[in-house]
């Protein structure tokens, strides 16, 4: 395969797409265009080890730069694509340059959901998605007058991971969640209660059922006005209200949109010369039984492999069960499957400890498992899901029963 393959977005998906293209036989140029000044890097550690200073940017890189040189992949960093011209098969960059393509891959990822609050433009107010965001947060943490005070708006995984990292730095952290419990959109009450307890024991102030009316300050934030009338002092405010897919380029180009850039099972958009992969795309998932948009590194990686195969005229089916993870303090949460639509929740182990698992079912069908410091059970859950084996409630609850025996 000859010609230019242009990859828009220096993301997790792009980092996998480039080498996969060479493996699938692409012989033409591979050009990766990213609006940040960095090669593709791991984003999950941003709210954890990068924020805490345990890892450097170089350590976050998904692949060393030499790996891209080896496959002859080119970068255009610090550049944005302003327009896709499907008729002419060109892209227009923000510096006025036009590039032609034979094939185009949209790996545009996602961005933080903006919330319309008074005061969000004040110095010291941050979203969290990029290296620059973390550097901005660290720069605003003035500890010269004692422990800095941070208010985090949003009790999802990003907000809680950030709270854990800041807590370890000696920062006074308050998490505000407008719903009745943290992680309410993504997990069962038992997991929410566990993390609420863990954070509270560590000294993080978690308040649920409370919204934010305004962020107060003149040039610099100094407090947060809560919906219950309370005012909280804040040197820094971090907003974690979820993410939205970057679909604007695709939408303006007339591609089909459906909770993201709509692709088929082979990562192909409504244009046969354009694929999409990662957070920005939604696709029909046979195992889940509906169209989904998965915000996860494993999904971006696997979908990029599928997209590369499609670009090279091949078909690679990607229908593995999704998996995710979250690191907070000494706790690793590993999630196998997708718990959407569950009607039964079973706990395996002691939920008052720091090592147990939670299993989600719809009827008799296993949908997912949340594994707290249970790497072995996480792997077993992945294998059970892959083979379509549904353990009985008794087997799940009985910690003396070896779930591995069901896989024989």
Secondary structure, DSSP 8 states (H G I E B T S, - for coil): --SEEEEE--SHHHHHHHHHHHHHT--SEEEEEESSSS--B-SGGGGTTTTTTSS-HHHHBSS-HHHHHHTTEEEEES--EEEEETTTTEEEETTS-EEE-SEEEE---EEE-----BTTTSBTEEE-SSHHHHHHHHHH---TTSS-EEEEE--SHHHHHHHHHHHHTT-EEEEEESSSSTTTTTS-HHHHHHHHHHHHHHT-EEEES--EEEEEESSBEEEEEETTS-EEE-SEEEE---EEE--HHHHHTT--BSSSEEE-TTSB-SSTTEEE-STTEEEEETTTTEEE----HHHHHHHHHHHHHHHTT---------EEEEEETTEEEEEEE--TT--EEEEEE-TTSS-EEEEEEETTEEEEEEEES-HHHHHHHHHHHHHT----HHHHH-TTS-GGGGG-
